[in-house]
Amino acid sequence: MKTRDIIRFIEFSLVVTLLIVLSDGCFTRDKVDRGSRTETKGDSRGASAKGTNGIQPDNAEAYTKRGAARQARGNLDGAITDFTEAIRLKPDVAVAYFKRGSAKKAKGDWDGAIVDFTRAIQLKPDFADAYAERGYLENNKGNLDDSIADNSKAIEIKPDLAKAYNNRGWARNRKGDGSGAIADYSKAIQAKPNYAEAYANLGYMKNGKGDFDGAIADCSKAIQFKPDDAVAYNNRGFAKKAKGDVEGAIADFTEAIRLDPNYTEAYDNRGDAKRVKGDVAGAAADHTRATSIKFPDWR
Protein backbone atom coordinates (compact mmCIF):
# COMPACT_ATOMS: atom_id res chain seq x y z
CA MET A 1 0.00 0.00 0.00
CA LYS A 2 1.37 3.40 -0.92
CA THR A 3 2.17 5.93 1.76
CA ARG A 4 -0.59 8.23 0.49
CA ASP A 5 -3.12 5.40 0.67
CA ILE A 6 -2.02 4.51 4.20
CA ILE A 7 -2.55 8.11 5.29
CA ARG A 8 -6.01 8.17 3.76
CA PHE A 9 -6.87 4.90 5.47
CA ILE A 10 -5.75 6.26 8.83
CA GLU A 11 -7.73 9.47 8.30
CA PHE A 12 -10.82 7.44 7.35
CA SER A 13 -10.42 5.25 10.44
CA LEU A 14 -10.17 8.29 12.68
CA VAL A 15 -13.31 9.79 11.18
CA VAL A 16 -15.24 6.56 11.63
CA THR A 17 -14.05 6.26 15.23
CA LEU A 18 -15.05 9.84 15.95
CA LEU A 19 -18.50 9.28 14.47
CA ILE A 20 -18.98 6.18 16.60
CA VAL A 21 -17.99 8.08 19.74
CA LEU A 22 -20.29 11.00 18.92
CA SER A 23 -23.12 8.64 18.06
CA ASP A 24 -22.65 6.75 21.30
CA GLY A 25 -22.61 10.01 23.20
CA CYS A 26 -25.87 11.13 21.64
CA PHE A 27 -27.44 7.78 22.40
CA THR A 28 -26.26 8.04 25.97
CA ARG A 29 -27.73 11.52 26.36
CA ASP A 30 -30.97 10.31 24.84
CA LYS A 31 -31.04 7.48 27.32
CA VAL A 32 -30.33 9.94 30.11
CA ASP A 33 -33.10 12.27 28.92
CA ARG A 34 -35.60 9.45 28.58
CA GLY A 35 -34.35 8.02 31.80
CA SER A 36 -35.07 11.33 33.53
CA ARG A 37 -38.54 11.39 32.08
CA THR A 38 -39.05 7.79 33.09
CA GLU A 39 -37.78 8.58 36.55
CA THR A 40 -40.18 11.51 36.79
CA LYS A 41 -43.05 9.31 35.73
CA GLY A 42 -41.86 6.79 38.22
CA ASP A 43 -42.09 9.41 40.97
CA SER A 44 -45.60 10.30 39.85
CA ARG A 45 -46.65 6.67 39.89
CA GLY A 46 -45.03 6.37 43.26
CA ALA A 47 -47.08 9.30 44.51
CA SER A 48 -50.23 7.58 43.32
CA ALA A 49 -49.17 4.43 45.08
CA LYS A 50 -48.60 6.45 48.23
CA GLY A 51 -52.03 7.97 48.04
CA THR A 52 -53.89 10.47 45.90
CA ASN A 53 -52.04 13.77 45.61
CA GLY A 54 -48.90 12.24 47.07
CA ILE A 55 -50.10 11.32 50.57
CA GLN A 56 -47.74 8.95 52.32
CA PRO A 57 -49.66 5.82 53.37
CA ASP A 58 -48.74 6.32 57.04
CA ASN A 59 -49.34 10.10 57.24
CA ALA A 60 -52.47 10.48 59.35
CA GLU A 61 -52.21 14.27 59.47
CA ALA A 62 -52.16 14.48 55.67
CA TYR A 63 -55.35 12.40 55.44
CA THR A 64 -56.98 14.66 58.03
CA LYS A 65 -56.02 17.79 56.10
CA ARG A 66 -57.22 16.39 52.80
CA GLY A 67 -60.45 15.25 54.44
CA ALA A 68 -61.05 18.79 55.67
CA ALA A 69 -60.42 20.15 52.16
CA ARG A 70 -62.81 17.62 50.67
CA GLN A 71 -65.48 18.49 53.20
CA ALA A 72 -65.07 22.19 52.41
CA ARG A 73 -65.73 21.35 48.74
CA GLY A 74 -68.83 19.34 49.66
CA ASN A 75 -67.30 15.91 49.07
CA LEU A 76 -68.57 14.43 52.33
CA ASP A 77 -68.05 10.77 51.39
CA GLY A 78 -64.45 11.46 50.39
CA ALA A 79 -63.91 13.43 53.58
CA ILE A 80 -65.27 10.61 55.76
CA THR A 81 -63.03 8.13 53.93
CA ASP A 82 -59.97 10.26 54.63
CA PHE A 83 -60.85 10.87 58.28
CA THR A 84 -61.45 7.15 58.74
CA GLU A 85 -58.02 6.38 57.32
CA ALA A 86 -56.46 8.98 59.62
CA ILE A 87 -58.19 7.31 62.57
CA ARG A 88 -56.98 3.89 61.47
CA LEU A 89 -53.42 5.18 61.41
CA LYS A 90 -53.70 7.12 64.68
CA PRO A 91 -56.71 6.00 66.72
CA ASP A 92 -55.94 8.35 69.64
CA VAL A 93 -56.23 11.72 67.85
CA ALA A 94 -59.41 13.49 68.93
CA VAL A 95 -59.54 15.99 66.08
CA ALA A 96 -59.93 13.26 63.43
CA TYR A 97 -63.00 11.89 65.22
CA PHE A 98 -64.36 15.42 65.59
CA LYS A 99 -63.92 16.18 61.90
CA ARG A 100 -65.45 12.88 60.85
CA GLY A 101 -68.36 13.57 63.18
CA SER A 102 -68.83 16.97 61.54
CA ALA A 103 -68.93 15.35 58.09
CA LYS A 104 -71.42 12.74 59.30
CA LYS A 105 -73.56 15.50 60.81
CA ALA A 106 -73.56 17.30 57.46
CA LYS A 107 -74.72 14.05 55.79
CA GLY A 108 -77.55 13.67 58.27
CA ASP A 109 -76.00 10.69 60.08
CA TRP A 110 -76.71 12.09 63.53
CA ASP A 111 -76.16 8.85 65.43
CA GLY A 112 -72.82 8.24 63.73
CA ALA A 113 -71.80 11.82 64.40
CA ILE A 114 -72.70 11.54 68.09
CA VAL A 115 -70.54 8.41 68.37
CA ASP A 116 -67.58 10.30 66.87
CA PHE A 117 -68.07 13.40 69.02
CA THR A 118 -68.28 11.18 72.09
CA ARG A 119 -65.01 9.48 71.18
CA ALA A 120 -63.38 12.86 70.63
CA ILE A 121 -64.49 13.92 74.12
CA GLN A 122 -63.13 10.69 75.62
CA LEU A 123 -59.76 11.39 74.06
CA LYS A 124 -59.82 15.11 74.87
CA PRO A 125 -62.08 15.83 77.85
CA ASP A 126 -61.75 19.60 77.43
CA PHE A 127 -62.89 19.56 73.78
CA ALA A 128 -65.52 22.31 74.04
CA ASP A 129 -66.55 22.24 70.38
CA ALA A 130 -67.18 18.49 70.54
CA TYR A 131 -69.51 19.00 73.50
CA ALA A 132 -71.34 21.78 71.64
CA GLU A 133 -71.73 19.73 68.45
CA ARG A 134 -72.96 16.70 70.35
CA GLY A 135 -75.33 18.93 72.30
CA TYR A 136 -76.71 20.35 69.06
CA LEU A 137 -77.50 16.86 67.77
CA GLU A 138 -78.99 15.73 71.07
CA ASN A 139 -81.35 18.69 70.73
CA ASN A 140 -82.30 17.57 67.22
CA LYS A 141 -83.04 14.11 68.57
CA GLY A 142 -85.23 15.55 71.33
CA ASN A 143 -82.82 14.74 74.17
CA LEU A 144 -83.15 18.22 75.64
CA ASP A 145 -81.60 17.58 79.05
CA ASP A 146 -78.57 15.95 77.44
CA SER A 147 -78.30 18.88 75.05
CA ILE A 148 -78.37 21.41 77.87
CA ALA A 149 -75.79 19.42 79.82
CA ASP A 150 -73.41 19.17 76.85
CA ASN A 151 -73.67 22.83 75.92
CA SER A 152 -73.28 23.89 79.55
CA LYS A 153 -70.08 21.82 79.71
CA ALA A 154 -68.86 23.48 76.52
CA ILE A 155 -69.53 26.91 78.05
CA GLU A 156 -67.75 25.89 81.26
CA ILE A 157 -64.67 24.95 79.23
CA LYS A 158 -64.89 27.85 76.76
CA PRO A 159 -67.05 30.71 78.11
CA ASP A 160 -66.98 32.65 74.83
CA LEU A 161 -68.24 29.78 72.64
CA ALA A 162 -71.21 31.50 71.00
CA LYS A 163 -72.73 28.42 69.38
CA ALA A 164 -72.97 26.67 72.74
CA TYR A 165 -75.11 29.50 74.13
CA ASN A 166 -77.28 29.45 71.00
CA ASN A 167 -77.68 25.66 71.19
CA ARG A 168 -78.56 25.78 74.88
CA GLY A 169 -81.02 28.59 74.27
CA TRP A 170 -82.79 26.47 71.68
CA ALA A 171 -83.04 23.51 74.08
CA ARG A 172 -84.25 25.74 76.91
CA ASN A 173 -86.92 27.22 74.68
CA ARG A 174 -88.14 23.76 73.74
CA LYS A 175 -88.36 22.90 77.44
CA GLY A 176 -90.50 26.00 78.04
CA ASP A 177 -87.78 28.10 79.68
CA GLY A 178 -88.30 31.24 77.61
CA SER A 179 -86.36 33.53 79.94
CA GLY A 180 -83.39 31.16 79.95
CA ALA A 181 -83.52 30.96 76.16
CA ILE A 182 -83.52 34.74 75.76
CA ALA A 183 -80.60 35.03 78.16
CA ASP A 184 -78.61 32.44 76.19
CA TYR A 185 -79.34 33.99 72.80
CA SER A 186 -78.28 37.36 74.17
CA LYS A 187 -75.02 35.89 75.46
CA ALA A 188 -74.43 34.23 72.10
CA ILE A 189 -74.70 37.66 70.46
CA GLN A 190 -72.37 39.19 73.05
CA ALA A 191 -69.81 36.53 72.26
CA LYS A 192 -70.32 36.88 68.48
CA PRO A 193 -71.93 40.20 67.52
CA ASN A 194 -72.60 39.15 63.91
CA TYR A 195 -74.30 35.87 64.87
CA ALA A 196 -77.28 35.90 62.50
CA GLU A 197 -78.87 32.71 63.80
CA ALA A 198 -78.88 33.94 67.38
CA TYR A 199 -80.51 37.23 66.31
CA ALA A 200 -83.21 35.30 64.42
CA ASN A 201 -83.80 33.07 67.44
CA LEU A 202 -83.97 36.07 69.75
CA GLY A 203 -86.47 37.68 67.40
CA TYR A 204 -88.59 34.52 67.55
CA MET A 205 -88.61 34.67 71.35
CA LYS A 206 -89.57 38.35 71.35
CA ASN A 207 -92.46 37.56 69.02
CA GLY A 208 -93.67 35.09 71.62
CA LYS A 209 -93.50 37.77 74.32
CA GLY A 210 -95.35 40.31 72.19
CA ASP A 211 -92.30 42.52 71.69
CA PHE A 212 -92.84 42.91 67.96
CA ASP A 213 -90.66 45.98 67.54
CA GLY A 214 -87.82 44.14 69.25
CA ALA A 215 -88.45 41.10 67.06
CA ILE A 216 -88.32 43.19 63.88
CA ALA A 217 -85.08 44.83 65.01
CA ASP A 218 -83.42 41.49 65.83
CA CYS A 219 -84.56 39.77 62.64
CA SER A 220 -83.42 42.73 60.57
CA LYS A 221 -79.99 42.36 62.19
CA ALA A 222 -79.99 38.68 61.30
CA ILE A 223 -80.80 39.51 57.69
CA GLN A 224 -78.09 42.17 57.63
CA PHE A 225 -75.49 39.61 58.64
CA LYS A 226 -76.98 36.73 56.64
CA PRO A 227 -79.17 37.89 53.75
CA ASP A 228 -80.20 34.32 52.88
CA ASP A 229 -81.59 33.53 56.36
CA ALA A 230 -85.09 32.28 55.58
CA VAL A 231 -85.97 31.90 59.27
CA ALA A 232 -85.19 35.55 59.94
CA TYR A 233 -87.50 36.66 57.11
CA ASN A 234 -90.27 34.40 58.40
CA ASN A 235 -89.90 35.64 61.99
CA ARG A 236 -89.83 39.28 60.88
CA GLY A 237 -92.87 38.70 58.70
CA PHE A 238 -94.75 37.35 61.72
CA ALA A 239 -93.93 40.49 63.70
CA LYS A 240 -94.93 42.77 60.82
CA LYS A 241 -98.27 41.00 60.47
CA ALA A 242 -98.88 41.35 64.21
CA LYS A 243 -98.24 45.08 63.91
CA GLY A 244 -100.69 45.38 60.99
CA ASP A 245 -98.12 45.64 58.20
CA VAL A 246 -99.73 42.89 56.10
CA GLU A 247 -98.02 43.84 52.83
CA GLY A 248 -94.62 43.88 54.54
CA ALA A 249 -95.39 40.55 56.15
CA ILE A 250 -96.35 38.94 52.84
CA ALA A 251 -93.15 40.27 51.28
CA ASP A 252 -91.06 38.72 54.06
CA PHE A 253 -92.88 35.38 53.92
CA THR A 254 -92.45 35.33 50.15
CA GLU A 255 -88.71 35.91 50.48
CA ALA A 256 -88.48 33.15 53.09
CA ILE A 257 -90.20 30.78 50.63
CA ARG A 258 -87.90 31.86 47.81
CA LEU A 259 -84.90 31.03 49.98
CA ASP A 260 -86.41 27.76 51.22
CA PRO A 261 -89.12 26.46 48.87
CA ASN A 262 -90.11 23.74 51.38
CA TYR A 263 -90.57 26.12 54.32
CA THR A 264 -94.03 25.03 55.42
CA GLU A 265 -94.36 27.57 58.25
CA ALA A 266 -93.71 30.42 55.84
CA TYR A 267 -96.44 29.14 53.50
CA ASP A 268 -98.90 28.90 56.38
CA ASN A 269 -97.95 32.36 57.67
CA ARG A 270 -98.30 33.88 54.21
CA GLY A 271 -101.65 32.16 53.84
CA ASP A 272 -102.82 33.74 57.09
CA ALA A 273 -101.64 37.17 55.92
CA LYS A 274 -103.39 36.77 52.56
CA ARG A 275 -106.61 35.87 54.35
CA VAL A 276 -106.37 39.06 56.41
CA LYS A 277 -105.95 40.96 53.15
CA GLY A 278 -109.02 39.24 51.69
CA ASP A 279 -107.16 37.02 49.23
CA VAL A 280 -109.06 33.84 50.09
CA ALA A 281 -107.91 31.90 47.03
CA GLY A 282 -104.28 32.83 47.63
CA ALA A 283 -104.57 31.85 51.29
CA ALA A 284 -106.06 28.48 50.38
CA ALA A 285 -103.28 27.85 47.86
CA ASP A 286 -100.57 28.58 50.44
CA HIS A 287 -102.13 26.37 53.11
CA THR A 288 -102.59 23.59 50.57
CA ARG A 289 -98.95 23.89 49.55
CA ALA A 290 -97.81 23.72 53.18
CA THR A 291 -99.91 20.60 53.74
CA SER A 292 -98.59 18.90 50.61
CA ILE A 293 -95.00 19.47 51.79
CA LYS A 294 -95.72 18.13 55.27
CA PHE A 295 -97.71 15.18 53.96
CA PRO A 296 -96.53 14.29 50.42
CA ASP A 297 -99.13 11.54 50.07
CA TRP A 298 -101.98 13.83 51.01
CA ARG A 299 -104.59 14.41 48.29
Order of alpha helices (4+ residues) and beta strands (2+ residues): alpha-alpha-alpha-alpha-alpha-alpha-alpha-alpha-alpha-alpha-alpha-alpha-alpha-alpha-alpha
